[in-house]
Amino acid sequence: MGGTKAIKLPRVLDDLKIGITLHDPETGEILDVNTQLEQLYGYTRAELREMDVEDYTASSRRFTQEKAVRRIQAAADGDDQVFEWQIERATGELVWVRVRLNRTTIDETVCVIAEIRDITGYKARERRLRLLNRVIRHNLRNETNILIGYADRLRSAVEEETLEKEVETILDIATEIGTLSDSIRQVEEIAEPDATERSPTKLGKLVKEVATEIRCEFPEVELTVDIQTDVSVNADKGLQYATKHALENAIVHSDDQTPAVEIVVTKATDTGRGVIEIIDTNSVIPEVEIDVLKDDAMASTTYHGSGVGLWVMQWCVDSLGGELLFEENSPHGNRVRFLLPEADFCVR
């Protein structure tokens, strides 16, 4: 092991557009990294050599130092390793990467080299196509079939004096289809990296603007806005969409005659990330609604209007390198939290 301590990557690898790390084949220790890797992770060579994998793995993903070492040792034995992994940059931003580990020899010393590519954009497109496939193949087809059925019933209902009820049902279904269409449009609008311009955005200001819209649309709601700290994040229109969906979901799913919803802006003390928290007193969000947000959700899953709204929230937060959490509120209700990396101000 002592022989590998002094092994360095050829400096020409600093010119590559992919991240490279060099590992001790037995301990998994990072021996060296290239410049692109430092930029991707947000840590220096010296910092990374003192860190374990858990230190820069996304908190929602389980990838331990022990598991990383096993993969490195397997690669050292000639079994190349390829896997996807979500890291948390020094700024708190979450990024998906694809890692390829293979054995190499530098200065007659066996090492393991890792090629690390940022695949965040690819993962986002993959999830978008999955959503659109489900919505188009299942929701719109099912809703259209129901609509046709009610139209047939409507002809009979005219004679049976149940016209009003049938018309209300048709209007509800048409509204559902409209909601799906609006949500898909929002996803399309923020899907491409250059579609909207991201800039440092004060969470307090954004939340107040969205709250004003909500109060106009739902004047009966008791909406409390609590800006506890001044924090800025890099954001685009997607964050407005996500915040509005979260508030609308809390309102329309309330059983109270006067829905009460609170929206709070804070800063996480452990990570420094900006936090938007929507708190309601509703029934707990069903697990089935949250499960469809997972990558391994069944392709036959049908998204209803609220489900698509939750997905838009997930999409928007993901696109900003943030994290969406659903938690139960005490003594009852829900807490929906957006955790967003603080804006990285550059002095020029």
N, C-alpha and C positions, 0 to 999 in steps of 0.2 A: 504493500500500500504506500509505503514511503516513496517508491519510485514514481508513482503517478501524481504525487503532490505538485511536482514542478511542471507537469505537462500543460501546455498551452495550445489553444486553437491557433491555426495560422491566421494572421491578421487580415488576409485577403477575404476571409469569411465575414468580415465586418461589412463588406460591400453587398452581401446577399440581402434579399428582401424577405427572407424567412428567419425566424429565430433559431439559434443553434446553442445547445448546451452540451458540455462534455462531462461525463460521469466516471467515477471510480467504479469498475465492474463488480466489486464485491460489496462495498458499503453504500453505493449509490450517491456518494458525496458529489456535489457540483465542483468540478475542477476549474471550469472556465465557461464563459458565455460570450456570444458576439454582441455587437452594438445593437442590432435589431431586436435581440431578446431583451436587452435592458429597456429599450423603448416600449416593447410590447408589455412587459410586466410592470414597468415603472420603478424597478429597483436596480441598483448598481451591481456590478460583479461582486464586489466585496460584501454587500448586504446579502445577496443570494447565497453566497458560500456559508453564511452563518444561519440560514433559515431552513426550516423543514418544509416539506410539501404542504402540510396543513396551513402554514402561515400565508400562503397565497392561493389556496383553493377556496372557491365560493362556499360560503357557510352552508348552503343548502345541498351541497354535494359531498359525498363521502369518498375521499381519496386520501388515504393515510400514507405516511412515510414508509410504513412496512409494506404496503401494497406497491408503492412506487419502486422500492428496492427489489421486490420480487420480479417486477417487470424488467428492471435493469439487469438483474442477474440472468434472467431468461434470455435477454438479448445478447448478453455476453457469451452465453452458451450456444449461440447461433440461431436462436428462435426469435426472429424479428418481431417486434411488437408495434401494433398500430391501434390507436384508440383516441376517442374524443374526451375532452376534459374541460370543465369550466373553471377559469381562474378569476381571482379578484385582484385587480391591479392596485398599486399603491394608492391611487385616488379613490378606491372603493368601487370603481366601475367593473362590472362583470363581463367577461369576454370568453367566448367559446374558442377552443383551439383543437387542432388535430395533431397528435404527436406520433412520430415514427422513431422507434429506437432500433439501432442495429450496432453490431460489433465493428470496431475499426482499430487500426494500429497507428500510433503516432510515436515517432522516435523509438520504434521497436517495442513499444509498450502497448498492451491491449487496453482499450478503453471502450466505453459505450457512448455513441453520439446520438443526440436527439434533434430531429428536425421538427420545428414547431410552427404551424401556420395558423393565422387568425381566420377562423371560419364563421365568425359571428354573422356576417351577411348571408352566407350560405344557409345557416341554420334558420335565420329569419325567413328567407324565401321558402324554405322547406315547410315551415310551419304555416306560412300564408297559403301555400298551395293545398296543404292538408285541410285547412279551414274552408277554403273556397270549394274544394271537392265535396266536403260534407254538406255545406250549405246548399250548393247547387243540386247535388244528387239526392239529398234527403229532404231538407227543409222545404225548398221551393217546390219540389215535386209533390211532397205530401200536402203542403198547404194548398197548392193549386187543385189537387184532386178533391180535397175537402170543399174548396170553394165551388167547384163544379157540382158537387153533390148538393150543397145548400142551394145553389141556383135552381137545380131541378126541384128541390123541395119547395122553393119559393113559389113556383108556378102553382103548386097544389095549395100552398098556404094562403094564397089570395082568396081562394074559395072557402078556406077553413078559418079565416079571420085570425091567423097567427102570424100575419105578415111582419109586425113590428119586431117580434123576437127573432125571426129568421134574418131580417135585415140587419139587426144589431150583431148577430153572429158573423155575417158576411163582412161587416165593417171591422169587427175585431180581427178577423183573419187578414183582411187587406192591410190593416194597421201593422200587424205582425210582419207581413211581407215588406212593408215600407221600412220598418225598423231594421230588418235584415239588410235591405238595400243600403240604408244610410250607414250602417256599421261597416259593410264591405267597402263603401266609398271611402270611409275614413281610413281603413286599413290600406287601401290602394294609395291614398294621398301621402301616407308617411312611409310607404314600403321601400322606396328607393332612397339611398343615402343622401342624394342631392335634391330630393323632392321638396324638402322644407329646410329652411336655414335654422340651424341651432345656434343659440347665443346664450350667454349668462342671463338667467331669469330669476328674479326674486320670487320665491315660493309664496310669500305673503301677498304680493301684488296679484299673482296669477290666481290664487285662491279667492281673493276678494272679487276679482272680475267674474269668475265662474259662479260664485255665490250670488252676485247681482243678477246673472242670467237665470239662475234657478229660482230666485225669489219672484222674478217676473212671470215665469212659467208655472210656478206652484205657490201662489200668494198665501195659501192656507198653511204652509209648512212653517214650523218653528225651527229656523236654521240658525245655529250659533257658530260664529267664526272666532277662533282663538289662535292668534298669531303669537306664539311664545318666544320666537327668536327670529333674527334676520339672517336668512340663509339663501344662497343662490346656487342654482344648478344649471348645467347646460341642457336646454330644453327646446322643443319645437311645438307645433300645434298638437302633436300627439299627447302631450301631458295635459293639455286643456281637455281633449276628448276623454282621456282616462278619468280625470277628476269629475267631469260632468256625468259620465256613465256611472261612476261610483255613487254620486249623490242621487241620481235619478233612480238607481236600483234600490237604494235605502228608502226612498220616498214611496215608490209605487208598490213595494212589498210590505209596507206598514199596514197593520190592522187597525191602527188608531185613527180616529176621526181627524185629529190634528197631528200628523206625523212630526216627530221631533228628531232632528239630526244635528250632530255636531261635527265640525271639520276643524282639525287642529294642525298647525304647522310647528314642528320642533326640529331639533338636530340631535341625532344619535350620539350619545356621549362616548360610546366605544369605538365607532368607526368614523364619526364626523359627517356621515351622510345626512342629507336633508330628508325629512320625513313629512309626508302628508298622511293624516289619519282621519278616516271617516267613521264615526261612531253612531250606531243606531240602537234602538230597543226592540228590534224585530225578532222574529223567529230565527234561529241559527240557519245560515245558508246551508242547504243540503250538500252532503259530500258529493252527490252525483253531479251537481253543478260545477264543483271545483275540480272533480276528477277529469272532466273533459279538457281541462287546460293542460293536462300532462301529455308529454310526448308520446306515451304509449297507449293513449286512449283508443278505444276501438273505432275503426273506420266507419262503423255503422251508427255511431253516436249522432243523435239528432240535436242540433242546437236550436233552442227557442230564442225569442228575442232577448231575454235576460242573459241566456247563455252566451250569445254572441257579444252582448255588452261586456260580460266578464272577460271574454277572449280579447276584445279590443283593449280593455284595460291591461291585460297581460302583455299583449303585443306592444302597446305603446311604452310600457315601463321597460320591457326587455330591450326595445330599440334604443333606449337611453342608457343601457348598461346598469339598470336598476333591478329591484326585486319587489315582487308583489306578494304580500302575505295576508291570509285570512285567519282571524283569531276570534274566539268567543269573547264577548264582553261580560263583565260581572256587574250585577247579578244575572242579566240576560241581554241578549242582543249580539251585535257583531262589531268587530274592529277590522276595517280594511286599511292596510298600510302600504304606502309606496315608499320604498327606501331608494334614494337617488344619490349618485356620487356628486359631491360638491363641485361647483364650477372651478375649472383650472384656469385661473387668470394668468395671462402671459404678459409680461412687461416688454414692450418693444421700443 
